């Protein structure tokens, strides 16, 4: 189910400001950890200048959340920024951001208190807050119109990546089992636990297979290489005497990285975090196949 977050902003202008911006990296990264592919954030006008009078305290629009971090000034046209966007020391006030993948405006711009049960908390001034089920439904029922996001290479790449990685949500994956039919398979056959990396990003896919090369080719069939210029590669493998042993290690790795999981068997973490979990998942006394 699509989650809806909300945050206060000075306005909503996807053409000029196609990002979800934050003053602190920690506030941005909190949204990355809390969100899933396809989630959206509602833009709410602040109650003071420079927010336009007619926008203050109102729902202005929605944006689909890109979940890979960027720097705001890599996207914004600095020649159009107003003086109030900079602190007294000359630093930009919202240097950290996530890209808008798609955007919709609310033509009626209703007041927050006309839509959800209460005003947003003070925390929504600096970070995105998750709306509960009732408020989520109320926001998604508002009339809205899609608006264009600039056709920038960075945004195209992030949108293609989000579309390529979207799925129904975290799962444990199917456990191997013996079966027979026109083709037979026996779960006692040797298999490999693997970790795949997407390009040079800290996005990993954990799984098991008897033929890692074939599995890798299958996974990459669903990635738009022409647009992204990136694909999955195998970075860690461990061979086991049985498919069940390989599956068990897969599940141990995922359990150790549970708070880093995003979709399916994917995790977002550093290489060192993955390697630490990989080592810990090698249970003492359970020898791998030679």
Long-range contacts (C-beta under 8 A, 24 or more apart in sequence): 2-38, 2-39, 2-40, 2-140, 3-34, 3-35, 3-36, 3-39, 3-40, 3-130, 3-131, 3-136, 4-39, 4-40, 4-41, 4-42, 4-62, 4-130, 4-131, 4-135, 4-136, 4-139, 4-140, 5-31, 5-34, 5-35, 5-39, 5-40, 5-41, 5-42, 5-65, 5-128, 5-129, 5-130, 5-131, 6-41, 6-42, 6-44, 6-120, 6-124, 6-128, 6-129, 6-131, 6-139, 7-41, 7-42, 7-43, 7-44, 7-124, 7-125, 7-127, 7-128, 7-129, 8-44, 8-45, 8-46, 8-120, 8-124, 8-125, 9-43, 9-44, 9-45, 9-46, 9-51, 9-60, 10-45, 10-46, 10-50, 10-51, 11-43, 11-45, 11-50, 11-51, 11-52, 11-55, 11-60, 12-43, 12-45, 12-55, 12-60, 12-61, 12-105, 14-61, 14-63, 14-100, 14-103, 14-147, 14-148, 14-149, 14-150, 15-147, 15-148, 15-149, 15-150, 16-77, 16-80, 17-76, 18-75, 18-99, 18-100, 18-103, 18-149, 18-150, 18-152, 18-155, 19-70, 19-72, 19-75, 19-76, 19-97, 19-98, 19-99, 19-100, 20-63, 20-65, 20-66, 20-97, 20-98, 20-99, 20-100, 20-128, 21-72, 21-94, 21-96, 21-97, 22-94, 22-96, 22-97, 22-126, 22-127, 23-93, 23-94, 23-95, 23-96, 23-126, 24-96, 24-126, 25-69, 25-96, 27-96, 27-126, 27-127, 27-128, 28-69, 28-96, 28-97, 28-98, 29-69, 30-127, 30-128, 31-65, 31-98, 31-127, 31-128, 32-67, 32-68, 32-69, 32-98, 32-268, 33-259, 34-128, 34-130, 35-65, 35-67, 36-169, 36-262, 36-263, 37-67, 37-162, 37-165, 37-166, 37-167, 37-262, 37-263, 38-64, 38-162, 38-166, 39-64, 39-65, 40-64, 40-65, 41-65, 41-128, 42-131, 42-139, 44-112, 44-120, 44-124, 46-125, 49-84, 50-82, 50-84, 54-109, 55-109, 57-111, 57-112, 57-113, 57-119, 58-106, 58-109, 58-110, 58-111, 58-112, 59-106, 59-109, 59-110, 59-111, 59-112, 59-115, 59-139, 59-142, 60-105, 60-106, 60-109, 61-103, 61-104, 61-105, 61-106, 61-144, 61-147, 62-103, 62-104, 62-106, 62-139, 62-144, 63-100, 63-101, 63-102, 63-103, 63-104, 64-100, 64-101, 64-102, 64-103, 64-162, 65-98, 65-100, 65-101, 66-98, 66-99, 66-100, 66-101, 66-155, 66-158, 66-159, 66-162, 67-98, 67-162, 67-262, 68-98, 68-99, 68-158, 68-161, 68-201, 69-96, 69-97, 69-98, 70-97, 70-98, 70-99, 70-154, 70-158, 71-95, 71-96, 71-97, 72-96, 72-97, 74-154, 75-99, 75-152, 75-154, 75-155, 99-154, 99-155, 99-158, 99-159, 100-149, 100-155, 101-149, 101-155, 101-158, 101-159, 101-162, 102-146, 102-149, 102-159, 103-146, 103-147, 103-148, 103-149, 104-144, 104-145, 104-146, 104-147, 105-144, 105-145, 105-147, 106-142, 106-143, 106-144, 107-143, 107-144, 107-145, 108-142, 108-143, 110-142, 115-139, 115-142, 156-227, 157-227, 157-228, 160-224, 160-227, 160-228, 161-228, 161-230, 163-224, 164-222, 164-223, 164-224, 164-228, 165-198, 165-203, 165-262, 165-263, 165-266, 166-263, 167-263, 167-264, 168-263, 168-264, 169-263, 169-264, 170-261, 170-262, 170-263, 170-264, 171-264, 171-265, 172-251, 172-254, 173-207, 173-247, 173-250, 173-251, 173-264, 173-265, 175-244, 175-247, 176-208, 176-243, 176-244, 176-246, 176-247, 187-242, 187-243, 187-244, 188-242, 188-243, 189-242, 189-243, 190-239, 190-240, 190-241, 190-242, 190-243, 190-289, 191-239, 191-240, 191-242, 191-243, 191-245, 191-246, 191-247, 192-237, 192-238, 192-239, 192-240, 192-246, 193-237, 193-238, 193-240, 193-246, 193-247, 193-249, 193-250, 193-253, 193-281, 194-234, 194-236, 194-237, 194-238, 195-234, 195-235, 195-236, 195-237, 195-253, 195-274, 195-278, 196-232, 196-233, 196-234, 196-235, 197-232, 197-233, 197-235, 198-230, 198-231, 198-232, 199-228, 199-229, 199-230, 199-231, 200-230, 201-230, 202-268, 202-269, 202-270, 202-271, 203-262, 203-266, 203-267, 203-268, 204-235, 204-266, 204-267, 204-268, 204-269, 204-274, 205-232, 205-264, 205-265, 205-266, 206-250, 206-253, 206-254, 206-257, 206-265, 206-266, 206-267, 207-250, 207-265, 208-243, 208-246, 208-247, 208-249, 208-250, 209-246, 210-243, 212-237, 236-274, 236-275, 236-278, 238-278, 238-282, 238-288, 239-288, 239-289, 240-288, 240-289, 241-288, 241-289, 245-286, 245-288, 249-281, 249-282, 252-280, 252-281, 252-283, 253-277, 253-278, 253-281, 256-280, 256-281
